[in-house]
Amino acid sequence: AEMLLKRNKRESAKEILERSLRIAPKNFYALCLYAELLRQEDNFHLAELKFKEALAIESRNPFVLSHYAETLRLQGHLKEAKALFEKALKIMPKY
């Protein structure tokens, strides 16, 4: 799915990720990729939900924190976004 996203084949990636999440709803990697895909589609509400699900599994992952922060930033939630970016940087300063 990740390679399909990189090649801008979102529909194929979406099908794979949705199937993966039906089989394993707590698949951290699939949740992260799916949330990112939803954000790219401007489906911010569902993207936020999927980022939150991923954070419930792995709360200190800088990838998820920063991408969730970007989702919030794009919606104008700057204070919340800043807090998540700062948390990601504390975990991995060179991220």
N, C-alpha and C positions, 0 to 999 in steps of 0.2 A: 504494500500500500504506500509506503514511504517513497519508493521509486516512482510510482504512478503520480503521486502528488508533485514530485520534483519535475516530472515531465508534463505537468499541467493536465493530467488525465483524471480529473476530479471525480467524475461519475463512476469510473471503474474503481478508484480508490475508496469511494464512499460505499459501494456495494461490498467490497472486501471487509472494510472496517465494521460495517453494520452486521455482517455475518459473523465476524470474529466476536463482536460484543454480545450477540445473541448466544453464542456458544460459551463464552467466558466474560460475563459482564464486568468483572473486576480486573480485566487485563489492562494493566497500567499503561503499557505502550500504546495499545489500540485506543484507549481513552484519550491519551495526549494527542495522537494524530487526528483522531476524529474531531476533537475540540478545535484543533488548528484548522482543519478543513472547514468546519462550520463557521469559524471566524472569517476565513477567506471568502465565504459565501455571504458575509454580513448577517449571519444568523447568530447574533451576539448572545441572545438569551440562552439558547441551547448550548452554545459554546461555553458560556459561564458555568452552566450546570455540569458539563462534562469535565471542565477544569477542576471544579470543586470535588467531583467524584475522584478524580486522579489525586488531588491533594489529600483526600481522606485516606488514600492508600499510602502515599509517600509525600508527607507534608514539607519535606525539606529539599525538594528537587528544584534546582534553579531554572531548569528548562520550563517546567510547568509554571512556576512562580512568575517568570518573566513574560511568558506568553499570555498567561491570565492577566497580568498587569497591562500588557499591550491591548488586550481586549477591553479592559476597563478604560484605558486612556482614549481609545477610539470612540468611546461612548461619552467622553467628557467627565468621567469619574476620576479626576486627577489626584485627589488626596488618597483614595484607595489604591490607585495604580502606583503612586510614589512609594507607599508603604510596602507593597509587594516587590517592587524593583529593589528597594533598599534591603529587604529580607533576602532576596536572591543574591545580592552583592555581598552580604555578610557571610553567606554560606560559601560562595565561590567568588572572591574579589576580582578575579580576572575574567569572569563571565561577561 
